[in-house]
Amino acid sequence: MLYDKHQFQSLDTALPHGRNHLLRSPIPNFMLSFNDDEVEEIKNLLQETLLALEIDRIFSNHK
């Protein structure tokens, strides 16, 4: 979802707390808001998690 720009609603004018990206959630009337830096940080954290999971998978196959 984070890499699919169609999932995000980008705002021309940021919200009062400075966030300019909205991500809809499966919960009715509930949206998550992020600024540019937060979106990038979440993407980086997910990449690190995927890498750690892959490393774990590789090592667990060698036992």
PDBQT receptor file of N, H, CA, C and O in Angstrom, charges set to zero:
ATOM      1  N   MET A   1       0.813  -1.199   0.000  1.00  0.00    +0.000 N 
ATOM      2  CA  MET A   1       0.000   0.000   0.000  1.00  0.00    +0.000 C 
ATOM      3  C   MET A   1       0.857   1.264   0.000  1.00  0.00    +0.000 C 
ATOM      4  O   MET A   1       0.507   2.268  -0.621  1.00  0.00    +0.000 OA
ATOM      5  N   LEU A   2       1.984   1.196   0.707  1.00  0.00    +0.000 N 
ATOM      6  H   LEU A   2       2.268   0.381   1.211  1.00  0.00    +0.000 HD
ATOM      7  CA  LEU A   2       2.824   2.399   0.796  1.00  0.00    +0.000 C 
ATOM      8  C   LEU A   2       3.478   2.757  -0.532  1.00  0.00    +0.000 C 
ATOM      9  O   LEU A   2       3.796   3.921  -0.773  1.00  0.00    +0.000 OA
ATOM     10  N   TYR A   3       3.678   1.769  -1.391  1.00  0.00    +0.000 N 
ATOM     11  H   TYR A   3       3.419   0.824  -1.196  1.00  0.00    +0.000 HD
ATOM     12  CA  TYR A   3       4.325   2.042  -2.668  1.00  0.00    +0.000 C 
ATOM     13  C   TYR A   3       3.320   2.318  -3.781  1.00  0.00    +0.000 C 
ATOM     14  O   TYR A   3       3.698   2.755  -4.869  1.00  0.00    +0.000 OA
ATOM     15  N   ASP A   4       2.053   2.065  -3.512  1.00  0.00    +0.000 N 
ATOM     16  H   ASP A   4       1.747   1.711  -2.628  1.00  0.00    +0.000 HD
ATOM     17  CA  ASP A   4       1.010   2.322  -4.499  1.00  0.00    +0.000 C 
ATOM     18  C   ASP A   4       0.454   3.724  -4.267  1.00  0.00    +0.000 C 
ATOM     19  O   ASP A   4      -0.322   3.955  -3.340  1.00  0.00    +0.000 OA
ATOM     20  N   LYS A   5       0.859   4.639  -5.111  1.00  0.00    +0.000 N 
ATOM     21  H   LYS A   5       1.489   4.452  -5.864  1.00  0.00    +0.000 HD
ATOM     22  CA  LYS A   5       0.462   6.035  -4.936  1.00  0.00    +0.000 C 
ATOM     23  C   LYS A   5      -1.056   6.223  -5.036  1.00  0.00    +0.000 C 
ATOM     24  O   LYS A   5      -1.584   7.240  -4.585  1.00  0.00    +0.000 OA
ATOM     25  N   HIS A   6      -1.757   5.250  -5.622  1.00  0.00    +0.000 N 
ATOM     26  H   HIS A   6      -1.328   4.424  -5.988  1.00  0.00    +0.000 HD
ATOM     27  CA  HIS A   6      -3.214   5.344  -5.727  1.00  0.00    +0.000 C 
ATOM     28  C   HIS A   6      -3.887   5.121  -4.376  1.00  0.00    +0.000 C 
ATOM     29  O   HIS A   6      -5.036   5.517  -4.181  1.00  0.00    +0.000 OA
ATOM     30  N   GLN A   7      -3.173   4.485  -3.439  1.00  0.00    +0.000 N 
ATOM     31  H   GLN A   7      -2.240   4.163  -3.597  1.00  0.00    +0.000 HD
ATOM     32  CA  GLN A   7      -3.734   4.235  -2.113  1.00  0.00    +0.000 C 
ATOM     33  C   GLN A   7      -3.722   5.509  -1.252  1.00  0.00    +0.000 C 
ATOM     34  O   GLN A   7      -4.546   5.672  -0.352  1.00  0.00    +0.000 OA
ATOM     35  N   PHE A   8      -2.780   6.397  -1.544  1.00  0.00    +0.000 N 
ATOM     36  H   PHE A   8      -2.110   6.265  -2.275  1.00  0.00    +0.000 HD
ATOM     37  CA  PHE A   8      -2.634   7.631  -0.782  1.00  0.00    +0.000 C 
ATOM     38  C   PHE A   8      -3.431   8.752  -1.416  1.00  0.00    +0.000 C 
ATOM     39  O   PHE A   8      -3.530   8.851  -2.639  1.00  0.00    +0.000 OA
ATOM     40  N   GLN A   9      -3.983   9.570  -0.590  1.00  0.00    +0.000 N 
ATOM     41  H   GLN A   9      -3.902   9.489   0.404  1.00  0.00    +0.000 HD
ATOM     42  CA  GLN A   9      -4.597  10.808  -1.064  1.00  0.00    +0.000 C 
ATOM     43  C   GLN A   9      -3.643  11.926  -0.646  1.00  0.00    +0.000 C 
ATOM     44  O   GLN A   9      -3.446  12.165   0.546  1.00  0.00    +0.000 OA
ATOM     45  N   SER A  10      -3.058  12.601  -1.616  1.00  0.00    +0.000 N 
ATOM     46  H   SER A  10      -3.218  12.406  -2.584  1.00  0.00    +0.000 HD
ATOM     47  CA  SER A  10      -2.143  13.697  -1.314  1.00  0.00    +0.000 C 
ATOM     48  C   SER A  10      -2.920  15.006  -1.309  1.00  0.00    +0.000 C 
ATOM     49  O   SER A  10      -3.738  15.265  -2.191  1.00  0.00    +0.000 OA
ATOM     50  N   LEU A  11      -2.654  15.803  -0.321  1.00  0.00    +0.000 N 
ATOM     51  H   LEU A  11      -1.989  15.592   0.396  1.00  0.00    +0.000 HD
ATOM     52  CA  LEU A  11      -3.350  17.074  -0.165  1.00  0.00    +0.000 C 
ATOM     53  C   LEU A  11      -2.485  18.212  -0.695  1.00  0.00    +0.000 C 
ATOM     54  O   LEU A  11      -1.273  18.225  -0.479  1.00  0.00    +0.000 OA
ATOM     55  N   ASP A  12      -3.096  19.154  -1.378  1.00  0.00    +0.000 N 
ATOM     56  H   ASP A  12      -4.080  19.143  -1.554  1.00  0.00    +0.000 HD
ATOM     57  CA  ASP A  12      -2.367  20.327  -1.851  1.00  0.00    +0.000 C 
ATOM     58  C   ASP A  12      -1.940  21.201  -0.678  1.00  0.00    +0.000 C 
ATOM     59  O   ASP A  12      -0.843  21.758  -0.677  1.00  0.00    +0.000 OA
ATOM     60  N   THR A  13      -2.796  21.315   0.301  1.00  0.00    +0.000 N 
ATOM     61  H   THR A  13      -3.687  20.862   0.300  1.00  0.00    +0.000 HD
ATOM     62  CA  THR A  13      -2.504  22.082   1.513  1.00  0.00    +0.000 C 
ATOM     63  C   THR A  13      -2.450  21.112   2.677  1.00  0.00    +0.000 C 
ATOM     64  O   THR A  13      -3.382  20.338   2.891  1.00  0.00    +0.000 OA
ATOM     65  N   ALA A  14      -1.364  21.154   3.426  1.00  0.00    +0.000 N 
ATOM     66  H   ALA A  14      -0.606  21.783   3.251  1.00  0.00    +0.000 HD
ATOM     67  CA  ALA A  14      -1.184  20.230   4.546  1.00  0.00    +0.000 C 
ATOM     68  C   ALA A  14      -2.227  20.477   5.633  1.00  0.00    +0.000 C 
ATOM     69  O   ALA A  14      -2.752  21.581   5.779  1.00  0.00    +0.000 OA
ATOM     70  N   LEU A  15      -2.506  19.435   6.381  1.00  0.00    +0.000 N 
ATOM     71  H   LEU A  15      -2.080  18.538   6.263  1.00  0.00    +0.000 HD
ATOM     72  CA  LEU A  15      -3.387  19.541   7.543  1.00  0.00    +0.000 C 
ATOM     73  C   LEU A  15      -2.707  20.405   8.605  1.00  0.00    +0.000 C 
ATOM     74  O   LEU A  15      -1.511  20.671   8.488  1.00  0.00    +0.000 OA
ATOM     75  N   PRO A  16      -3.423  20.850   9.630  1.00  0.00    +0.000 N 
ATOM     76  CA  PRO A  16      -2.818  21.724  10.641  1.00  0.00    +0.000 C 
ATOM     77  C   PRO A  16      -1.555  21.150  11.292  1.00  0.00    +0.000 C 
ATOM     78  O   PRO A  16      -0.677  21.914  11.692  1.00  0.00    +0.000 OA
ATOM     79  N   HIS A  17      -1.448  19.837  11.404  1.00  0.00    +0.000 N 
ATOM     80  H   HIS A  17      -2.161  19.216  11.079  1.00  0.00    +0.000 HD
ATOM     81  CA  HIS A  17      -0.260  19.249  12.028  1.00  0.00    +0.000 C 
ATOM     82  C   HIS A  17       0.852  18.964  11.019  1.00  0.00    +0.000 C 
ATOM     83  O   HIS A  17       1.830  18.298  11.355  1.00  0.00    +0.000 OA
ATOM     84  N   GLY A  18       0.714  19.462   9.784  1.00  0.00    +0.000 N 
ATOM     85  H   GLY A  18      -0.081  20.003   9.510  1.00  0.00    +0.000 HD
ATOM     86  CA  GLY A  18       1.777  19.383   8.793  1.00  0.00    +0.000 C 
ATOM     87  C   GLY A  18       1.767  18.135   7.925  1.00  0.00    +0.000 C 
ATOM     88  O   GLY A  18       2.656  17.966   7.091  1.00  0.00    +0.000 OA
ATOM     89  N   ARG A  19       0.812  17.278   8.095  1.00  0.00    +0.000 N 
ATOM     90  H   ARG A  19       0.090  17.415   8.774  1.00  0.00    +0.000 HD
ATOM     91  CA  ARG A  19       0.775  16.047   7.301  1.00  0.00    +0.000 C 
ATOM     92  C   ARG A  19      -0.035  16.291   6.023  1.00  0.00    +0.000 C 
ATOM     93  O   ARG A  19      -1.078  16.945   6.033  1.00  0.00    +0.000 OA
ATOM     94  N   ASN A  20       0.485  15.744   4.938  1.00  0.00    +0.000 N 
ATOM     95  H   ASN A  20       1.332  15.214   4.930  1.00  0.00    +0.000 HD
ATOM     96  CA  ASN A  20      -0.149  16.019   3.650  1.00  0.00    +0.000 C 
ATOM     97  C   ASN A  20      -0.496  14.761   2.857  1.00  0.00    +0.000 C 
ATOM     98  O   ASN A  20      -0.839  14.851   1.678  1.00  0.00    +0.000 OA
ATOM     99  N   HIS A  21      -0.412  13.580   3.493  1.00  0.00    +0.000 N 
ATOM    100  H   HIS A  21      -0.135  13.506   4.451  1.00  0.00    +0.000 HD
ATOM    101  CA  HIS A  21      -0.797  12.333   2.838  1.00  0.00    +0.000 C 
ATOM    102  C   HIS A  21      -1.797  11.609   3.725  1.00  0.00    +0.000 C 
ATOM    103  O   HIS A  21      -1.579  11.455   4.927  1.00  0.00    +0.000 OA
ATOM    104  N   LEU A  22      -2.892  11.169   3.125  1.00  0.00    +0.000 N 
ATOM    105  H   LEU A  22      -3.069  11.294   2.149  1.00  0.00    +0.000 HD
ATOM    106  CA  LEU A  22      -3.902  10.418   3.860  1.00  0.00    +0.000 C 
ATOM    107  C   LEU A  22      -3.962   9.006   3.302  1.00  0.00    +0.000 C 
ATOM    108  O   LEU A  22      -3.921   8.799   2.089  1.00  0.00    +0.000 OA
ATOM    109  N   LEU A  23      -4.058   8.041   4.201  1.00  0.00    +0.000 N 
ATOM    110  H   LEU A  23      -4.091   8.209   5.186  1.00  0.00    +0.000 HD
ATOM    111  CA  LEU A  23      -4.169   6.643   3.833  1.00  0.00    +0.000 C 
ATOM    112  C   LEU A  23      -5.444   6.097   4.462  1.00  0.00    +0.000 C 
ATOM    113  O   LEU A  23      -5.597   6.101   5.684  1.00  0.00    +0.000 OA
ATOM    114  N   ARG A  24      -6.344   5.632   3.628  1.00  0.00    +0.000 N 
ATOM    115  H   ARG A  24      -6.220   5.628   2.635  1.00  0.00    +0.000 HD
ATOM    116  CA  ARG A  24      -7.608   5.086   4.134  1.00  0.00    +0.000 C 
ATOM    117  C   ARG A  24      -7.330   3.774   4.861  1.00  0.00    +0.000 C 
ATOM    118  O   ARG A  24      -6.402   3.041   4.521  1.00  0.00    +0.000 OA
ATOM    119  N   SER A  25      -8.143   3.500   5.853  1.00  0.00    +0.000 N 
ATOM    120  H   SER A  25      -8.897   4.095   6.129  1.00  0.00    +0.000 HD
ATOM    121  CA  SER A  25      -8.023   2.236   6.575  1.00  0.00    +0.000 C 
ATOM    122  C   SER A  25      -9.294   1.431   6.365  1.00  0.00    +0.000 C 
ATOM    123  O   SER A  25     -10.297   1.965   5.891  1.00  0.00    +0.000 OA
ATOM    124  N   PRO A  26      -9.262   0.145   6.714  1.00  0.00    +0.000 N 
ATOM    125  CA  PRO A  26     -10.478  -0.665   6.588  1.00  0.00    +0.000 C 
ATOM    126  C   PRO A  26     -11.558  -0.265   7.600  1.00  0.00    +0.000 C 
ATOM    127  O   PRO A  26     -12.711  -0.676   7.469  1.00  0.00    +0.000 OA
ATOM    128  N   ILE A  27     -11.196   0.522   8.590  1.00  0.00    +0.000 N 
ATOM    129  H   ILE A  27     -10.260   0.857   8.696  1.00  0.00    +0.000 HD
ATOM    130  CA  ILE A  27     -12.149   0.982   9.597  1.00  0.00    +0.000 C 
ATOM    131  C   ILE A  27     -12.909   2.184   9.024  1.00  0.00    +0.000 C 
ATOM    132  O   ILE A  27     -12.283   3.144   8.575  1.00  0.00    +0.000 OA
ATOM    133  N   PRO A  28     -14.228   2.148   9.032  1.00  0.00    +0.000 N 
ATOM    134  CA  PRO A  28     -14.996   3.280   8.478  1.00  0.00    +0.000 C 
ATOM    135  C   PRO A  28     -14.649   4.602   9.185  1.00  0.00    +0.000 C 
ATOM    136  O   PRO A  28     -14.487   4.649  10.405  1.00  0.00    +0.000 OA
ATOM    137  N   ASN A  29     -14.545   5.639   8.409  1.00  0.00    +0.000 N 
ATOM    138  H   ASN A  29     -14.676   5.601   7.418  1.00  0.00    +0.000 HD
ATOM    139  CA  ASN A  29     -14.276   6.996   8.905  1.00  0.00    +0.000 C 
ATOM    140  C   ASN A  29     -12.972   7.117   9.678  1.00  0.00    +0.000 C 
ATOM    141  O   ASN A  29     -12.860   7.955  10.573  1.00  0.00    +0.000 OA
ATOM    142  N   PHE A  30     -11.987   6.293   9.345  1.00  0.00    +0.000 N 
ATOM    143  H   PHE A  30     -12.078   5.613   8.618  1.00  0.00    +0.000 HD
ATOM    144  CA  PHE A  30     -10.685   6.345  10.012  1.00  0.00    +0.000 C 
ATOM    145  C   PHE A  30      -9.599   6.389   8.953  1.00  0.00    +0.000 C 
ATOM    146  O   PHE A  30      -9.497   5.487   8.122  1.00  0.00    +0.000 OA
ATOM    147  N   MET A  31      -8.788   7.440   8.981  1.00  0.00    +0.000 N 
ATOM    148  H   MET A  31      -8.872   8.174   9.656  1.00  0.00    +0.000 HD
ATOM    149  CA  MET A  31      -7.696   7.588   8.024  1.00  0.00    +0.000 C 
ATOM    150  C   MET A  31      -6.418   7.881   8.785  1.00  0.00    +0.000 C 
ATOM    151  O   MET A  31      -6.442   8.507   9.845  1.00  0.00    +0.000 OA
ATOM    152  N   LEU A  32      -5.311   7.429   8.244  1.00  0.00    +0.000 N 
ATOM    153  H   LEU A  32      -5.290   6.920   7.383  1.00  0.00    +0.000 HD
ATOM    154  CA  LEU A  32      -4.005   7.716   8.815  1.00  0.00    +0.000 C 
ATOM    155  C   LEU A  32      -3.388   8.855   8.022  1.00  0.00    +0.000 C 
ATOM    156  O   LEU A  32      -3.532   8.914   6.801  1.00  0.00    +0.000 OA
ATOM    157  N   SER A  33      -2.709   9.752   8.703  1.00  0.00    +0.000 N 
ATOM    158  H   SER A  33      -2.593   9.704   9.695  1.00  0.00    +0.000 HD
ATOM    159  CA  SER A  33      -2.093  10.885   8.008  1.00  0.00    +0.000 C 
ATOM    160  C   SER A  33      -0.595  10.886   8.267  1.00  0.00    +0.000 C 
ATOM    161  O   SER A  33      -0.136  10.574   9.365  1.00  0.00    +0.000 OA
ATOM    162  N   PHE A  34       0.161  11.244   7.226  1.00  0.00    +0.000 N 
ATOM    163  H   PHE A  34      -0.212  11.497   6.334  1.00  0.00    +0.000 HD
ATOM    164  CA  PHE A  34       1.617  11.237   7.270  1.00  0.00    +0.000 C 
ATOM    165  C   PHE A  34       2.154  12.455   6.529  1.00  0.00    +0.000 C 
ATOM    166  O   PHE A  34       1.483  13.018   5.664  1.00  0.00    +0.000 OA
ATOM    167  N   ASN A  35       3.371  12.853   6.879  1.00  0.00    +0.000 N 
ATOM    168  H   ASN A  35       3.916  12.396   7.582  1.00  0.00    +0.000 HD
ATOM    169  CA  ASN A  35       4.067  13.829   6.055  1.00  0.00    +0.000 C 
ATOM    170  C   ASN A  35       5.069  13.068   5.177  1.00  0.00    +0.000 C 
ATOM    171  O   ASN A  35       5.204  11.852   5.311  1.00  0.00    +0.000 OA
ATOM    172  N   ASP A  36       5.757  13.757   4.300  1.00  0.00    +0.000 N 
ATOM    173  H   ASP A  36       5.647  14.745   4.191  1.00  0.00    +0.000 HD
ATOM    174  CA  ASP A  36       6.679  13.100   3.365  1.00  0.00    +0.000 C 
ATOM    175  C   ASP A  36       7.747  12.292   4.089  1.00  0.00    +0.000 C 
ATOM    176  O   ASP A  36       8.028  11.156   3.709  1.00  0.00    +0.000 OA
ATOM    177  N   ASP A  37       8.340  12.867   5.124  1.00  0.00    +0.000 N 
ATOM    178  H   ASP A  37       8.111  13.790   5.433  1.00  0.00    +0.000 HD
ATOM    179  CA  ASP A  37       9.409  12.186   5.861  1.00  0.00    +0.000 C 
ATOM    180  C   ASP A  37       8.901  10.920   6.542  1.00  0.00    +0.000 C 
ATOM    181  O   ASP A  37       9.592   9.902   6.565  1.00  0.00    +0.000 OA
ATOM    182  N   GLU A  38       7.704  10.984   7.090  1.00  0.00    +0.000 N 
ATOM    183  H   GLU A  38       7.142  11.812   7.072  1.00  0.00    +0.000 HD
ATOM    184  CA  GLU A  38       7.134   9.812   7.772  1.00  0.00    +0.000 C 
ATOM    185  C   GLU A  38       6.863   8.676   6.789  1.00  0.00    +0.000 C 
ATOM    186  O   GLU A  38       7.092   7.511   7.111  1.00  0.00    +0.000 OA
ATOM    187  N   VAL A  39       6.383   9.004   5.608  1.00  0.00    +0.000 N 
ATOM    188  H   VAL A  39       6.197   9.951   5.347  1.00  0.00    +0.000 HD
ATOM    189  CA  VAL A  39       6.139   7.973   4.592  1.00  0.00    +0.000 C 
ATOM    190  C   VAL A  39       7.453   7.289   4.233  1.00  0.00    +0.000 C 
ATOM    191  O   VAL A  39       7.511   6.062   4.157  1.00  0.00    +0.000 OA
ATOM    192  N   GLU A  40       8.491   8.060   4.014  1.00  0.00    +0.000 N 
ATOM    193  H   GLU A  40       8.444   9.057   4.076  1.00  0.00    +0.000 HD
ATOM    194  CA  GLU A  40       9.795   7.485   3.679  1.00  0.00    +0.000 C 
ATOM    195  C   GLU A  40      10.353   6.646   4.827  1.00  0.00    +0.000 C 
ATOM    196  O   GLU A  40      10.929   5.583   4.595  1.00  0.00    +0.000 OA
ATOM    197  N   GLU A  41      10.186   7.112   6.050  1.00  0.00    +0.000 N 
ATOM    198  H   GLU A  41       9.718   7.975   6.238  1.00  0.00    +0.000 HD
ATOM    199  CA  GLU A  41      10.679   6.361   7.210  1.00  0.00    +0.000 C 
ATOM    200  C   GLU A  41       9.948   5.025   7.344  1.00  0.00    +0.000 C 
ATOM    201  O   GLU A  41      10.575   4.003   7.624  1.00  0.00    +0.000 OA
ATOM    202  N   ILE A  42       8.650   5.026   7.150  1.00  0.00    +0.000 N 
ATOM    203  H   ILE A  42       8.141   5.856   6.922  1.00  0.00    +0.000 HD
ATOM    204  CA  ILE A  42       7.887   3.779   7.224  1.00  0.00    +0.000 C 
ATOM    205  C   ILE A  42       8.331   2.825   6.113  1.00  0.00    +0.000 C 
ATOM    206  O   ILE A  42       8.483   1.628   6.356  1.00  0.00    +0.000 OA
ATOM    207  N   LYS A  43       8.538   3.335   4.914  1.00  0.00    +0.000 N 
ATOM    208  H   LYS A  43       8.414   4.308   4.717  1.00  0.00    +0.000 HD
ATOM    209  CA  LYS A  43       9.014   2.494   3.817  1.00  0.00    +0.000 C 
ATOM    210  C   LYS A  43      10.366   1.873   4.162  1.00  0.00    +0.000 C 
ATOM    211  O   LYS A  43      10.584   0.685   3.927  1.00  0.00    +0.000 OA
ATOM    212  N   ASN A  44      11.271   2.674   4.718  1.00  0.00    +0.000 N 
ATOM    213  H   ASN A  44      11.094   3.640   4.909  1.00  0.00    +0.000 HD
ATOM    214  CA  ASN A  44      12.593   2.164   5.091  1.00  0.00    +0.000 C 
ATOM    215  C   ASN A  44      12.490   1.108   6.180  1.00  0.00    +0.000 C 
ATOM    216  O   ASN A  44      13.179   0.090   6.118  1.00  0.00    +0.000 OA
ATOM    217  N   LEU A  45      11.644   1.331   7.171  1.00  0.00    +0.000 N 
ATOM    218  H   LEU A  45      11.083   2.158   7.222  1.00  0.00    +0.000 HD
ATOM    219  CA  LEU A  45      11.467   0.354   8.245  1.00  0.00    +0.000 C 
ATOM    220  C   LEU A  45      10.903  -0.959   7.705  1.00  0.00    +0.000 C 
ATOM    221  O   LEU A  45      11.321  -2.036   8.130  1.00  0.00    +0.000 OA
ATOM    222  N   LEU A  46       9.967  -0.875   6.780  1.00  0.00    +0.000 N 
ATOM    223  H   LEU A  46       9.627   0.000   6.434  1.00  0.00    +0.000 HD
ATOM    224  CA  LEU A  46       9.410  -2.092   6.190  1.00  0.00    +0.000 C 
ATOM    225  C   LEU A  46      10.455  -2.830   5.353  1.00  0.00    +0.000 C 
ATOM    226  O   LEU A  46      10.496  -4.060   5.368  1.00  0.00    +0.000 OA
ATOM    227  N   GLN A  47      11.287  -2.106   4.634  1.00  0.00    +0.000 N 
ATOM    228  H   GLN A  47      11.254  -1.107   4.622  1.00  0.00    +0.000 HD
ATOM    229  CA  GLN A  47      12.365  -2.737   3.868  1.00  0.00    +0.000 C 
ATOM    230  C   GLN A  47      13.329  -3.465   4.802  1.00  0.00    +0.000 C 
ATOM    231  O   GLN A  47      13.744  -4.587   4.513  1.00  0.00    +0.000 OA
ATOM    232  N   GLU A  48      13.687  -2.831   5.921  1.00  0.00    +0.000 N 
ATOM    233  H   GLU A  48      13.350  -1.919   6.156  1.00  0.00    +0.000 HD
ATOM    234  CA  GLU A  48      14.571  -3.460   6.897  1.00  0.00    +0.000 C 
ATOM    235  C   GLU A  48      13.926  -4.713   7.488  1.00  0.00    +0.000 C 
ATOM    236  O   GLU A  48      14.601  -5.718   7.708  1.00  0.00    +0.000 OA
ATOM    237  N   THR A  49      12.625  -4.650   7.742  1.00  0.00    +0.000 N 
ATOM    238  H   THR A  49      12.077  -3.833   7.563  1.00  0.00    +0.000 HD
ATOM    239  CA  THR A  49      11.903  -5.800   8.283  1.00  0.00    +0.000 C 
ATOM    240  C   THR A  49      11.890  -6.948   7.285  1.00  0.00    +0.000 C 
ATOM    241  O   THR A  49      12.117  -8.099   7.658  1.00  0.00    +0.000 OA
ATOM    242  N   LEU A  50      11.625  -6.641   6.017  1.00  0.00    +0.000 N 
ATOM    243  H   LEU A  50      11.441  -5.706   5.714  1.00  0.00    +0.000 HD
ATOM    244  CA  LEU A  50      11.629  -7.680   4.986  1.00  0.00    +0.000 C 
ATOM    245  C   LEU A  50      13.007  -8.320   4.867  1.00  0.00    +0.000 C 
ATOM    246  O   LEU A  50      13.114  -9.534   4.693  1.00  0.00    +0.000 OA
ATOM    247  N   LEU A  51      14.048  -7.523   4.958  1.00  0.00    +0.000 N 
ATOM    248  H   LEU A  51      13.961  -6.537   5.100  1.00  0.00    +0.000 HD
ATOM    249  CA  LEU A  51      15.414  -8.039   4.904  1.00  0.00    +0.000 C 
ATOM    250  C   LEU A  51      15.691  -8.950   6.106  1.00  0.00    +0.000 C 
ATOM    251  O   LEU A  51      16.263 -10.028   5.947  1.00  0.00    +0.000 OA
ATOM    252  N   ALA A  52      15.288  -8.520   7.298  1.00  0.00    +0.000 N 
ATOM    253  H   ALA A  52      14.823  -7.644   7.426  1.00  0.00    +0.000 HD
ATOM    254  CA  ALA A  52      15.490  -9.334   8.503  1.00  0.00    +0.000 C 
ATOM    255  C   ALA A  52      14.716 -10.650   8.399  1.00  0.00    +0.000 C 
ATOM    256  O   ALA A  52      15.227 -11.696   8.797  1.00  0.00    +0.000 OA
ATOM    257  N   LEU A  53      13.506 -10.610   7.877  1.00  0.00    +0.000 N 
ATOM    258  H   LEU A  53      13.091  -9.760   7.554  1.00  0.00    +0.000 HD
ATOM    259  CA  LEU A  53      12.721 -11.831   7.706  1.00  0.00    +0.000 C 
ATOM    260  C   LEU A  53      13.378 -12.778   6.706  1.00  0.00    +0.000 C 
ATOM    261  O   LEU A  53      13.378 -13.992   6.907  1.00  0.00    +0.000 OA
ATOM    262  N   GLU A  54      13.927 -12.235   5.650  1.00  0.00    +0.000 N 
ATOM    263  H   GLU A  54      13.927 -11.248   5.487  1.00  0.00    +0.000 HD
ATOM    264  CA  GLU A  54      14.615 -13.052   4.638  1.00  0.00    +0.000 C 
ATOM    265  C   GLU A  54      15.870 -13.683   5.244  1.00  0.00    +0.000 C 
ATOM    266  O   GLU A  54      16.145 -14.859   5.004  1.00  0.00    +0.000 OA
ATOM    267  N   ILE A  55      16.621 -12.927   6.014  1.00  0.00    +0.000 N 
ATOM    268  H   ILE A  55      16.397 -11.972   6.208  1.00  0.00    +0.000 HD
ATOM    269  CA  ILE A  55      17.815 -13.460   6.682  1.00  0.00    +0.000 C 
ATOM    270  C   ILE A  55      17.419 -14.582   7.634  1.00  0.00    +0.000 C 
ATOM    271  O   ILE A  55      18.062 -15.631   7.667  1.00  0.00    +0.000 OA
ATOM    272  N   ASP A  56      16.364 -14.359   8.403  1.00  0.00    +0.000 N 
ATOM    273  H   ASP A  56      15.842 -13.507   8.376  1.00  0.00    +0.000 HD
ATOM    274  CA  ASP A  56      15.876 -15.380   9.324  1.00  0.00    +0.000 C 
ATOM    275  C   ASP A  56      15.459 -16.642   8.562  1.00  0.00    +0.000 C 
ATOM    276  O   ASP A  56      15.759 -17.755   8.992  1.00  0.00    +0.000 OA
ATOM    277  N   ARG A  57      14.776 -16.468   7.443  1.00  0.00    +0.000 N 
ATOM    278  H   ARG A  57      14.532 -15.564   7.093  1.00  0.00    +0.000 HD
ATOM    279  CA  ARG A  57      14.349 -17.611   6.637  1.00  0.00    +0.000 C 
ATOM    280  C   ARG A  57      15.550 -18.400   6.117  1.00  0.00    +0.000 C 
ATOM    281  O   ARG A  57      15.545 -19.631   6.138  1.00  0.00    +0.000 OA
ATOM    282  N   ILE A  58      16.570 -17.694   5.656  1.00  0.00    +0.000 N 
ATOM    283  H   ILE A  58      16.574 -16.694   5.639  1.00  0.00    +0.000 HD
ATOM    284  CA  ILE A  58      17.772 -18.352   5.135  1.00  0.00    +0.000 C 
ATOM    285  C   ILE A  58      18.456 -19.157   6.233  1.00  0.00    +0.000 C 
ATOM    286  O   ILE A  58      18.821 -20.314   6.020  1.00  0.00    +0.000 OA
ATOM    287  N   PHE A  59      18.633 -18.552   7.408  1.00  0.00    +0.000 N 
ATOM    288  H   PHE A  59      18.337 -17.612   7.581  1.00  0.00    +0.000 HD
ATOM    289  CA  PHE A  59      19.317 -19.241   8.484  1.00  0.00    +0.000 C 
ATOM    290  C   PHE A  59      18.496 -20.381   9.070  1.00  0.00    +0.000 C 
ATOM    291  O   PHE A  59      19.068 -21.372   9.523  1.00  0.00    +0.000 OA
ATOM    292  N   SER A  60      17.201 -20.271   9.075  1.00  0.00    +0.000 N 
ATOM    293  H   SER A  60      16.736 -19.465   8.707  1.00  0.00    +0.000 HD
ATOM    294  CA  SER A  60      16.377 -21.352   9.636  1.00  0.00    +0.000 C 
ATOM    295  C   SER A  60      16.339 -22.553   8.680  1.00  0.00    +0.000 C 
ATOM    296  O   SER A  60      16.050 -23.665   9.121  1.00  0.00    +0.000 OA
ATOM    297  N   ASN A  61      16.619 -22.361   7.398  1.00  0.00    +0.000 N 
ATOM    298  H   ASN A  61      16.853 -21.457   7.040  1.00  0.00    +0.000 HD
ATOM    299  CA  ASN A  61      16.681 -23.469   6.445  1.00  0.00    +0.000 C 
ATOM    300  C   ASN A  61      18.002 -24.241   6.540  1.00  0.00    +0.000 C 
ATOM    301  O   ASN A  61      18.102 -25.360   6.035  1.00  0.00    +0.000 OA
ATOM    302  N   HIS A  62      19.012 -23.650   7.185  1.00  0.00    +0.000 N 
ATOM    303  H   HIS A  62      18.931 -22.742   7.595  1.00  0.00    +0.000 HD
ATOM    304  CA  HIS A  62      20.333 -24.273   7.270  1.00  0.00    +0.000 C 
ATOM    305  C   HIS A  62      20.548 -25.016   8.574  1.00  0.00    +0.000 C 
ATOM    306  O   HIS A  62      21.659 -25.477   8.838  1.00  0.00    +0.000 OA
ATOM    307  N   LYS A  63      19.520 -25.146   9.394  1.00  0.00    +0.000 N 
ATOM    308  H   LYS A  63      18.618 -24.772   9.180  1.00  0.00    +0.000 HD
ATOM    309  CA  LYS A  63      19.681 -25.847  10.690  1.00  0.00    +0.000 C 
ATOM    310  C   LYS A  63      19.517 -27.324  10.527  1.00  0.00    +0.000 C 
ATOM    311  O   LYS A  63      19.618 -28.068  11.502  1.00  0.00    +0.000 OA
TER     312      LYS A  63
